[in-house]
Amino acid sequence: MTSYNKNDPTTIQEMFNSIAENYDKTNAILSFQMHKRWNQTLIEKTLIASHPDSILDLCCGTGAIAFEYLKQISVQSHDPAPSKIYMLDFSVEMLAFARKKAEAENLNRYNITYLQADAQSIPLPDNTIECATIAYGIRNVKLPQQCLKDVYRVLKKGGTFGILELTQPTNPLLRLGHGLYLRTILPVMGKIFTSNENAYRYLCNSIHSFIQPEALKDLMRAAGYVEIRSIPLMGGIATILIGKKL
């Protein structure tokens, strides 16, 4: 059985490659479709709020954030489409499914560039991106503070960075139920839909071991972000953090 550890990034890369095929379907089932609501809140608070001309979707997976935004603005003529969209992921299989999704949903008419790269070392010049997002990814990065710094580097002045992450509820009863679900149901369902129970045990452990939102806000401040705010979702089962570059 493969052991996954974010301190050995190649194992995380292998894990996401192994679950890419059924990733969207499994997320929908395991979150009871709530992830779509959380994703939409991130989109509204960052992309829709800033109308960026350039977008970076970090740890993009199959493209849930950027592609949903593009679909929404395509039916709203008053919102211009970004001239450049960068989709970055460590997993080549996730990017392969993102490409297929873009083709199936007629999104290839947009100027999309796919980057198979590490979120800690973004292959873009300084001051090039107006809005960056990362959903369910920063807890899997070996050095979150390095990711925050590199996003800050590529952001233009006044640019926005939005983080959506699974977190631990503060309410004791909700925290207990949430923990039981993660430890018992999540791995079993992950095994059923992806044949990789260990991947979902890792994902469960990564939620418990990751820093709390307040500590992540401190890392954002240290990286230079200002106007940082946090938005807890469903009692803190997920949290959005948003910051700007001066």
C-alpha positions in Angstrom: 0.0 0.0 0.0 1.4 3.3 -1.1 2.2 5.8 1.7 1.4 9.4 0.9 3.3 12.2 2.6 3.4 15.9 1.4 7.0 16.0 2.6 7.7 13.7 -0.3 5.9 15.6 -3.1 6.3 12.8 -5.6 3.9 10.6 -3.6 1.3 13.4 -3.6 1.8 13.7 -7.4 1.2 9.9 -7.7 -1.8 10.0 -5.5 -3.6 12.7 -7.5 -2.7 11.0 -10.7 -4.3 7.8 -9.4 -7.6 9.4 -8.4 -8.0 11.9 -11.3 -10.4 9.9 -13.4 -13.1 9.8 -10.8 -12.1 13.0 -8.9 -15.1 15.1 -9.7 -17.7 12.4 -9.1 -16.1 11.4 -5.8 -15.9 15.0 -4.6 -19.6 15.5 -5.4 -20.6 12.4 -3.5 -18.3 12.8 -0.5 -19.3 16.5 0.0 -23.0 15.9 -0.6 -22.6 18.5 -3.5 -21.6 21.1 -0.9 -18.3 21.7 -2.6 -20.1 23.4 -5.5 -21.6 26.0 -3.1 -18.2 26.5 -1.5 -16.5 26.9 -5.0 -19.2 29.4 -6.0 -18.5 31.5 -2.9 -14.8 31.6 -3.8 -15.6 32.5 -7.4 -18.0 35.3 -6.3 -15.6 36.8 -3.7 -12.5 36.8 -5.9 -13.0 36.4 -9.7 -16.5 38.0 -10.1 -15.6 40.7 -7.6 -12.4 41.7 -9.4 -13.2 41.1 -13.1 -9.6 40.1 -13.7 -7.9 40.2 -17.1 -5.5 37.5 -16.1 -6.2 34.4 -13.9 -4.1 31.8 -12.2 -5.9 28.7 -10.9 -3.4 26.9 -8.7 -3.8 23.2 -7.9 -6.5 23.5 -10.5 -7.4 19.8 -10.6 -9.9 19.2 -13.4 -10.6 23.0 -13.6 -13.6 23.4 -11.3 -12.9 27.0 -10.3 -11.7 28.7 -13.4 -14.0 26.8 -15.8 -17.1 27.5 -13.7 -16.2 31.2 -13.8 -15.7 31.1 -17.5 -19.1 29.4 -18.0 -20.7 32.1 -15.9 -19.3 35.1 -17.6 -20.0 33.5 -21.0 -23.7 34.2 -20.4 -23.1 37.6 -18.9 -22.2 39.9 -21.7 -21.3 42.8 -19.4 -18.5 40.8 -17.8 -15.5 40.7 -20.2 -13.6 37.4 -20.4 -10.0 37.4 -19.1 -7.4 37.6 -21.9 -5.2 34.9 -20.2 -6.1 32.0 -18.0 -3.3 29.8 -16.5 -4.2 26.4 -15.1 -1.5 25.0 -12.9 -1.3 21.5 -11.3 1.4 19.1 -10.1 -0.6 16.2 -11.5 -0.3 15.5 -15.2 -3.5 13.3 -15.1 -5.5 16.1 -13.5 -4.4 18.5 -16.3 -5.3 15.9 -18.9 -8.9 15.7 -17.5 -9.0 19.5 -17.3 -8.2 19.6 -21.0 -10.9 17.1 -21.9 -13.4 19.1 -19.8 -12.5 22.3 -21.5 -13.1 20.7 -24.9 -16.3 19.1 -23.9 -17.7 22.3 -22.4 -16.6 24.5 -25.3 -14.1 26.5 -23.3 -11.2 26.1 -25.7 -12.2 29.4 -27.2 -10.6 31.1 -24.3 -6.9 31.7 -24.0 -6.0 28.9 -21.6 -2.5 27.7 -20.8 -1.9 24.5 -18.9 1.1 24.4 -16.6 2.3 21.1 -15.1 4.3 22.6 -12.2 4.8 23.0 -8.5 2.7 25.6 -6.7 5.8 26.6 -4.8 7.6 27.6 -7.9 5.2 29.1 -10.4 6.7 29.4 -13.9 5.4 32.9 -14.6 7.1 36.3 -14.5 6.6 38.8 -11.6 3.6 41.0 -11.6 1.6 39.2 -14.3 -1.6 38.0 -12.7 -4.6 40.0 -11.5 -6.4 37.2 -9.6 -5.2 33.8 -8.3 -7.1 31.1 -6.6 -6.3 27.8 -5.0 -9.1 25.4 -3.9 -8.4 22.4 -1.7 -4.7 22.5 -2.5 -2.6 24.5 -0.2 -2.7 21.9 2.6 -1.1 19.4 0.2 1.8 21.8 -0.6 5.0 20.9 1.2 5.8 24.5 2.2 2.6 26.6 2.2 4.5 29.8 3.1 6.6 29.4 -0.1 3.4 29.0 -2.2 2.0 32.2 -0.6 5.2 34.1 -1.4 5.4 32.9 -5.0 1.7 33.8 -5.6 2.5 37.2 -4.2 5.4 37.5 -6.6 3.3 36.8 -9.7 0.4 39.0 -8.6 0.1 42.5 -10.0 -0.2 45.3 -7.5 -3.8 45.4 -6.3 -4.2 41.7 -7.3 -6.3 39.3 -5.3 -5.5 35.8 -4.0 -8.3 33.5 -2.8 -7.8 30.3 -0.9 -10.5 27.7 -0.3 -9.5 24.9 2.1 -11.1 22.2 4.1 -10.7 23.0 7.8 -11.8 21.8 11.2 -15.0 23.2 12.7 -14.7 25.1 16.0 -18.0 23.9 17.4 -17.1 20.8 19.6 -20.2 18.7 18.5 -19.7 19.6 14.8 -16.0 18.9 15.1 -16.7 15.4 16.6 -19.2 14.4 13.8 -16.9 15.9 11.2 -14.0 13.9 12.5 -15.9 10.6 12.6 -17.1 11.2 9.0 -13.5 11.8 7.8 -12.0 8.8 9.7 -14.7 6.2 8.9 -16.9 7.0 5.9 -14.5 9.1 3.7 -11.8 6.4 3.2 -14.4 3.7 2.5 -16.2 5.8 -0.1 -12.9 6.8 -1.6 -12.0 3.1 -2.0 -15.4 2.4 -3.7 -15.1 5.2 -6.3 -11.3 5.3 -6.9 -10.0 2.0 -5.6 -7.6 4.0 -3.5 -8.6 4.0 0.1 -5.2 5.1 1.3 -5.5 8.3 -0.8 -8.6 9.3 1.1 -7.1 8.4 4.4 -4.2 10.8 3.6 -6.7 13.5 2.6 -8.5 13.0 6.0 -5.2 13.2 7.9 -4.2 16.3 5.9 -7.2 18.2 7.1 -6.5 17.3 10.7 -2.8 18.1 10.5 -3.0 21.4 8.5 -2.8 24.7 10.3 -5.9 26.5 11.4 -7.2 29.5 9.4 -5.9 32.1 11.8 -2.4 30.6 11.4 -2.7 30.6 7.6 -3.7 34.3 7.8 -0.5 35.0 9.8 1.5 33.3 7.0 -0.3 35.5 4.4 0.6 38.6 6.4 4.2 37.5 6.6 4.2 37.0 2.8 3.0 40.6 2.3 -0.7 40.3 1.8 -3.1 43.0 3.1 -6.8 43.3 3.6 -6.9 39.7 4.6 -10.3 38.3 5.5 -11.6 34.8 6.3 -15.0 33.4 5.5 -16.0 30.2 7.4 -18.4 27.9 5.5 -20.8 25.5 7.2 -19.4 26.1 10.6 -15.8 26.0 9.6 -15.9 22.7 7.6 -14.4 24.8 4.9 -12.8 28.3 5.0 -12.1 30.9 2.4 -9.2 33.4 2.9 -8.7 36.3 0.7 -5.8 38.8 0.5 -4.5 41.5 -1.7 -1.1 42.6 -2.9 -0.2 46.2 -2.3 
